[in-house]
Amino acid sequence: MYPWYNSDIVTDETAWPWAIIEPLHFRGEHNSVMIAISARHRPVSPLPYLLTLIVLPAILLWAGTAEPVSASAPAIYRDEPTAHLFSDDMSGSYICTTQLMQREPARCPGYGPGTREVRAEFLRSLLPNPLPQLAIEELDVPQDAITPYSFAYVRPLPAPTYRHPEEAAAGLPPVRQFLAGDNWVSVMGSVDYNGELWYEINPDEFIQASHIAFTQPSRFHGVVLSEQPAYPFGWINRDVSPSATPGGAQQTDIVLHRYDVITMFAQEPVGATLWYLVGPDQWVEQSYTSRVDVDPPPEGVGPGEKWIEINTFEQTLAAYEGPRMVFATLVSTGRPGTWTPDGLTRIWGKFPTTPMSNKDVTSDSPAWYYLEDVQWTQYFNGAYALHAAYWHNSFSFTRSHGCVNLAILDAKWLFGWTTPYTPDDSDVVYSDGQDQGTWVWVHMTPPAGNIAVSSH
């Protein structure tokens, strides 16, 4: 008997499609996820089990409850031949009792009472104890403001601006009007005029305070990696209570919060969903996570070159120096209809700060947007750019018009790491033959091709 099996396990699970349990780690040159588990079992007296195999099928056939189970295993990765925890007999002619399943799973088909618990227990026995932590370095995070700008949303609309409040009082025409869409500005200062507060948003441009709603940019940030990750890792993208087994009831006394960093030590398909083991007896369904895998450089990236990987399925970004991952974070890429295109390109221009607007529509269109002082902007594929996004905190979900949105701290780190080198006093730097831009590889890759996983 396996010492970690609990003979007191009781379950009403009467049918469960066979599936491979997978401890996860990166291996070999291609860093693919490892194979399914293998097991060796202690020989025991076959008499009790022969009686079970003879009597139990007769009972099930008499009761009309024995149902054949598909012999096709929903394995996710099949990189190498594997030995399975359960019997290969998928005829559906018999099932094992809970006690037999716990003692000798190799004699039992991969369905029936206790199957899920046996798989989970066996998987836990293969993992390190204690589970290893992700090796990260602390990012330099200011205690106070993370940006010199004071950002604000313009509403309600229309909202006129003037060279000075006295021009508004005199009935002179405005400098401009915010008419529709999403408009964001940075506030330089304020002035009180005739008992009314006005904000200066640009030199010689003022707007009434009643049209300004200040915002606090997200303080989220990714991780600087001091060692190559041994397992897939990522973040919780929505608050969730984990389950003790894949697909099991939630442990409501435990809550994993949005932006918590997690490591995926193993994965298990449950029907059409995928579950990750993220801690001792803590399983989380895939759609609550954003996952990062160590991948090899794509074809075209030279040895030792810097490159950035963006997985639009997972809404994650990773930065590499050759094969070594050095940084990873969450992003928000283009929404359906304005999806961020796949491909391998180079950064061609870097702007410490720049305004952005929707050039495809006029300012009175609901689709209009205007963004002042977008920091740490790096164009890599035509008009598509990596840049800070101070106007939302939706990282890990699609949000943009096609650009790759980053939290301010992440955008700043990435801007300083990439090429071409950009001096502190530069307004813009372009890539050239002497200082080529860092590679950017965008792709959409789910964690398992034959599992109905959810994108963000």
N, C-alpha and C positions, 0 to 999 in steps of 0.2 A: 504494500500500500504506500502511496506517496504521503510523506509526513505532512504536507501542506493541505491535503484534502480534508475537508470537514464532513464527517459522516452524518452530521445533524442537518445538513443542507436539505431544505424542503422546498420544492417548487411545483407549481402547477403547469409548468411548460411541457406540453405534450408533443410538440413538433417544432423542429428548428432546422432550417436548411443548412447543410454542411458548409463551412467556410473556413478559410485559412486564417489563423492568428498570425499577426506579423509584428514582431519587435522591429523597430525602425532604427537604422543608423546608416551613415554614409560609408561607402566602401569603394575601393579600387579607383582606377583612373577616371571613371565616368561618374563617380559619386552617386550611383543609383541607389535606390532604397533596397534594403536587404531582403532575403528570401523568407519564406514561411518557416515556422519552427519544425524541429525534428525531435523525436523522443525515443528513448530506449526504456523498456519495461521489464520489471522483475518477473520471472516465471512463477506461476502459482498453480495450485491444484485445479485442474479444469473441471472437476465433477460438479461443483455448484453451478458453474456457468453453463455446462452442457444441459443441466436440468432447466435452467432459465431459458436457454435457446430453444429447448423442445416445448416446454409448457407455455411460455409467454406468447409465441406466435399463434398457438392454437386458441388461446383466450382472445387475442386480438381479432383473429379471423372470425371466431364465433360471435364476437361483439360487433363485428363490422367496422372496427376503428382503425385497422392497419391501412395506411395510405402510402403508396409509393412516393419517393422523393427523387427529384431530378438528380441525375448523376453529374451534372455540370457544376463544378465548384466556382463560385464567384470570386476567384483569386484576383488580387490587384496586380501583383508583380510575380512573374515566373522566370526570374533570371537564371535560376539553377534548379536541377532536380531536387525534390524535397521528400522527406519522410513525414507522414502526417500523424497527428495526435490520435485520430480516430481510425477505425477500420475503413478500408476502401469499399466495403460491401454497401452499395447504395440501392439494393434491390427493393428495400421497403418491406421485406418479409418479416422483420423482427425489430424490436427496440429493446434497450436494456433498462433495468430498474435503476433508480437513482443510486443505490448502493454499489451496483456493479459498474455504473458509469464512473463513479468516484474512484473505485479501486483499480479497474482495468479498462480505461477508455480505449485502448488499442483493440479490444475485443468488440467494441460497440460502434455502430454507425453514428455519424455526426448529427444526430437529431434525437429527440426524446428528453425525458426528465433530467434536469441538471446539466445539460450540455453546455449552456452558456457559462455557468459558474465554473465548470471544469476547465473550459478554455481560458477564462480569465485568471483562474488560480495558476494554471500551468504557465501562462505568459508572465505573471508576476514573478514566478520562480526563476525565469531566465534573465531578469533585469538586475542591474547592479543595486546593491543595498548599502548605503542610501542612494537614491537616484541622483545622478550628477547635476550640478547647476551649470547654467550657461555662463561661460567666462566672458564677462563684460567689464569695460572701463567706464568710469563715471564721466558723463558729458558735462562740460562747463556750462552750468545753468545759473544765470544771475538771480540773486535773491529778490530783486525788484523788477523793473520793466525789462522785457526782452527785446524791445525795439524803441528807437528814439521817437517814433511817430505816435500820435494820438488819433486813432482811426474812428470813423463814425459813418453811420448809414444815414442817407438823406431820405427823409419822409416827414410829413405827407407830401405828395406831389400834386401840382407843379410847385417847384421851389426856385424862386429867382435869386440871383446873386448880384451884388452891386460893388462898385469900386470903393464906396464908403456908405455907411448907413444914412448919412445926410443926403446922398443922392436919391435914396429911396424916399426919404421924407419930402424931397423937392419934386418928386414925380418923374424923375429922369428914367430912361429905359435901362433895363438890367444889363449886366455884362453877359449873362447867359441864363438859361432856365433848364433845370432838371425836370423833364416832362414825363418820362415813363421808365419802366424797367428797374434794374438794380444799380444804384449809384452809391459809391463809397468814396469818402474824402479823408484827408488827414488835416487835423486842426492845428494851426500855428499859434493862435492866441485868441483873445477875446477883447471886446470893448463894450462899455455900457453907453448907450446913446438915448437920451431922453427917457431914462428909466427902462429901456429895453435892451436885453443882452443879444449881442451879435458875435459870431465866430469868424475869424479870418482863416480861410482854407487855402489861400494862395496869396502871394503878394498883391495887394490892392484888389482883393476879392473877398467880400463878406457875405454871410448868409445868416438869417435870423436863427436864433437858438431853438426856436420851436420846430425847426426842420432838421434838427441834428439829434441822432441817437448814438451815443458812444458805445463802443464794444471793447471787450478785452480779448486779445488774440489767445489762441490755444497755447498752453504751456507743455503740451505733449511733445515728446521727443523719442527718437529711436535709440539704438544701442551701438556703441563702439565695441567691437569684438577683439579681445586680447588673444583668443585662440580660435582655430578653425572649429566650428560647431560639429559635434559628433552625431547629433540628432537633428531632425527638422525642429524648428521652433517658430514662434510667432506671438500673436496677441489675441486676447479675448476681444471680440468686437461688440458684444452686448452682454450685459450682466446675465449670468446663468449659474444655476446650481448644478454641480456635477452629479453623475450617477455612479454607484458602486460597481456596476457592470454595464457593458455596452447595451444601450437601449433600455436599461432598467429605470426604476423610479428615481427621481431626483432626491438628493440629500439636501433638504431645504435648510438645514442648519449651516450649510456651507455656501458661500456666494463668491464666485469669481467675477471680478468687476471689469468693466470696459477698460481697455488699455493695460490690463495685467499681462506681463510677459509670461509665456508658457513654453514648455518643451514637449514635443510629441514623441513619447517613448515607444509607442506602438499604435497600430490602427486596426480596426475591426469593422467589416461591413455588417450591417444589420438591415436586412431587406434591401431597400433602395437607398439607405443612408450610410454614412461613414462616421465612425466614432474614433476619437483619439484618447489614449491614456496620457494624461497631463500631470498626474501625481499619484501617490499611493491610493488605490481604489477610487480614483477620480477620472471618470470618462466623460468627454464632452462631445456633443454632436458637431460635425464639421462646419455647419453654417454659422456657428457661434465663434469661429476662429478665422484668423488670417495667417496663412502659413508661409514660411520661408524655407526653401531647400537650397543646399549648396549645389550649384550647377557648374559644369565645366565651361570655359570660355567658348562663345559661339564661333563658328568658322569665320575667319576674317580678322579676329583679334590676335595680335601678335604675342609672343611669349613675354610675360612680365608687364604687359600693358595694363593700364587702368581701364576699367569698364564698369558700366552700371547696368543692372538687370531690373526690369520692371515687369512684374507679372500682373496683368490687368484682371485676371480671374481672381487672384488672391488680394489684389490691391496692396501689394508690397513692393518695396524697392530694396535692392542689395548692391553694395559697392564692393568691387574686387580690385586687388592688385595681383595680376596673373590669376592663379587658381585660388588664391586666399581671399576669403570674405573678410572685410574689415569693418563694415557698417551695414546696418539694416534698419528699415523703418516702415511705417504705413504711409500710404498715399491716397489721394482721390484722383482718379483719372476720368476720362470723358464718359458722359452718360450715353445711353442708347440714343442714336441719332447724331451724336457728336463724339463718337468713340475714338479713343486714342489709337492710331494705326500701328500695326505690328511693323517690325523691321529693325535693322541695324544701321545706325547713322552716327555721326560725330557731333559733338557740341560745336557750333560755328560762331556763337556770339554770347558774351556775358555782360549783363547790366546790373550793377549793384542796386539800382532802383530805376523803375520806369513806369509810366502810366500805361494802362491797357483799356481797350474798348472794343465793342463789337463792330467791326468794319463792314459787316454784311447787311446791317440795317441802319435806319436813321434813329435819332435820339427820341423820337416820339413812339417808337415801336415797343411793345411789351417785351420783346426779345433783346432789347438794348441793355448793355451793361457798361459801366464806366468805373474804373478802379484806379485810384491815385496811389502812387508810391508803392508799387509791387516790388518787394525786395528780393534780391538774390535770384534774378531771372537768368536762365541759361537756355538759349534756343538750340535745338538739336535736329529738328526735322521740319524744315520750312518754318512755318509760324508756330509750331508746337514747341512748348518750352517746359522746363522744370522751373518752378518758382514758389515762393512763399505764398500762403493763403491766410490772410488775417481775418477774413470774413466768415469763416465757418470752422467747425470742430467735428467734421464728418469723416475724418481720415479712417480708412478701411472700407469706405463705400464710394461708389461712383458719384461724381458731383459736378465735374467741370465741363467746359465747352470743348475739351480735347486736350488741354494742357495737363501736366502732371502737378497737382497741388501738393505742397509739403507744408508741414508745420514750420513756423519761423525758425526755430532752433535747428531743425533738420536741414532746411534750405540753406542756412548760413554755413553749417558744417560742410555740406556737399559743395557749396560754392568755393570754399577755401581749399578743398581737396582736389577738385577737377582741374584740368587744363582746358584752354590756355591760362597761364598764370595772370592774375589780375591784381595790380597794385592797389593799395587802399585809396589812392586819390584818383583812380580812373573812373570815368563816366561810362566807358564801354571798351571792351577788348574783343577783337575778332581772332578767330583761329587762322593760322597760316602754315606754310610748309615748315617753318622753323619751330613752331609751337602748336602742334595739332591738338584739336579738341578731344576730350575723353569720349570713348565709345559709349553709346546708349543703345541697349537691346530691349525692345518692347515685344512681349509675346503674351498670349493668353493660354495658360496651361493649367488644367485642373489637376488635383492630386491623384486621380485614378480614372483611367479612360472608360472603365466599364461599370462605374458606380454613379448613380444619379446624384452627384453632389451639387451644392448650391453656390453660385457666384454672388458677388456683392454688388 
